[in-house]
């Protein structure tokens, strides 16, 4: 059967496609099962869901990553005082959880198959203050520092973060370019 596969034109295309996809498949392979909790100091910290995604960088520049936690109480017109208080309490809880997120965020250059950056996310070690993204997310402005990307291409971003709780464990990572000031 292997002899037929090599001599068959369709087989060659399939084989070539499989070989070309190997680096992407290896990069996106599922990670080993994360432990249910990790002891850090005195308290146990729960793992947040693993996030990995690809971005295409069109222009070289300085970039940054943000962590946003999803809100459960939506903003709407005509909220009662109790609903507004509950939303404010939720905001404080989310910001407290975000303050204690730990772990790492790695950025890979897909074309060169190399690890470009590996950010060690530490509690309370962020550059900017909190910000809201739309009405349903709130979180950290910048994780780590601004980092340069000097080549156009695809980059894979993977996070292994710990924190949150059973109710608030859904988060979003954003990848943004810094707008340079021009004269």
PyMOL commands that set and color helices and strands:
alter all, ss='L'
color gray80, all
select helices_A, chain A and resi 2-7+9-27+81-99
alter helices_A, ss='H'
color red, helices_A
select strands_A, chain A and resi 38-40+43-45+51-57+61-70+102-109+114-121+130-133+137-149+153-162+171-177
alter strands_A, ss='S'
color yellow, strands_A
deselect
rebuild
show_as cartoon
